[in-house]
């Protein structure tokens, strides 16, 4: 643990408690990012309230995944401010510190640890000290085993718990990754295209799960499947060319002329 | 549900071929006892006699096995393909060699009680600062681990922090060992130049020429290998082992789960380098010489082939691979020395194509076949009854 803490001063991230007195857990302000002249994010502003479920929609290249990269520390913006609560500056932390601070991410393409079992995948993702010496002498407590069992139950993979994760179906991998997110007990969940490649029934269950998570966690969902967005969304942000074009409920968004022009219009046409 | 989960977990690990800890250490210790008895009890000429030459040869193989274990730990489990592990092995060897040089005392060719022969030859009048303390056993033991460990720490910290991985990292490790070879070839380095360190007389006061010392060194190597195996087994089966495997398969995901892969990689790289250093230290008194040739990139590549043949991702596989390939080398180089490298290269290609999991990967398949063969008539009978 000590070795883990050495070096960077801001690594006491297990103890980071975001200041959410204003009800906002994630501030993204005036963020700009360009790749070789292409403006991926253009003065983007986004505020996520504590406990809300927000959907991000937008055409390909609108900046949705780039925004997630910026929030989780994978990519640094050229300018702007990203903070967790009011005080924790996420631009000062690296990916692992941001993860430990309580921002979890599910990738577009499901990435699980294929050689490890489903059980071990969840075990590694459990909230707790992620330092070397703890890992070396770690023994699962009864409480942690209960927690893993509970998560396995939630994601419906109890029977598969000792399968190598690589043997799961695509949909099951998506679920496992959601389970890994839950194990980390994050305050904010970033979920990139959770229902891609899922059957109708699986999609329904995912919608149920994500809605049930909101409240206790803040959930940001990026999704192309409009029916899915309609089924879960309370508030939707539309991204277009790296900036937020509109925000509101699904029906507000659908009647917004700008949105119809650039996004829904295309889809209907 | 919880108990069910944990219990099936237990049975799982009992039956999985990943954990034959007792079996491997058992076989190792039994072999050691048999070789010892064969060497001591049976007279020369008896069919059961194990010659001193064989004892030394086996000791050498066990050093290689320990080295293969080190390579397997970083490559098989953490996915770091090091093509420079020979550097850590050789540094450990030099630490031991320096100690052995000082044990020669005034029995060298020049009879200088303070300076090793090569320094007298270079007209040096006093020991360089980095030889200070090299006559103490404690210094030697420290340097065997510290030398390789420190190099691995510095190299690893720089490389892994800047997220160098894959083939780039392999090339850098190769360059590292090559650079060390060139440096150690120079007389001014103070490690005996291209002759290296040799003409050792005794270790801890026992003559290196005597059969009993050779046997003791062999036994010590076997014990060191058993302990190292135990340590590696513990690491690989701890949560650390699972994190490291996860890093091998999906490093960026590990980061987003909250671990710092670079810390884990440096740690495992340093542990591995120390094991390699220990192997080198045990190797030198048994072969009687250490020179910069050991730094040669070719040696490091050979180590990787041992592990590939034996089976990466399997600790006992690494041991089997090292012993088998080294034995093949001993036989082959006696018959057709110039063809050995071709044979080695061919072996690597064949193993990669046909046995991606190495020999250790074959064992479970064979076991399963035996089981299904046994089961097959059973199920047929049942079917008939129904």
Interface residues (C-beta under 8 A of the other chain):
Chain A: X3 X4 X72 X74 X94 X95 X96 X99 X100 X104 X105 X107 X111 X112 X113 X114 X115 X116 X119 X120 X123 X124 X125 X130 X131 X132 X134 X135 X136 X137 X138 X140 X142 X145 X146 X148 X149 X152 X153 X158 X161 X162 X180 X184
Chain B: X1 X2 X5 X6 X8 X9 X12 X235 X238 X239 X240 X242 X243 X245 X246 X248 X249 X250 X252 X253 X254 X255 X256 X257 X258 X259 X260 X261 X263 X264 X267
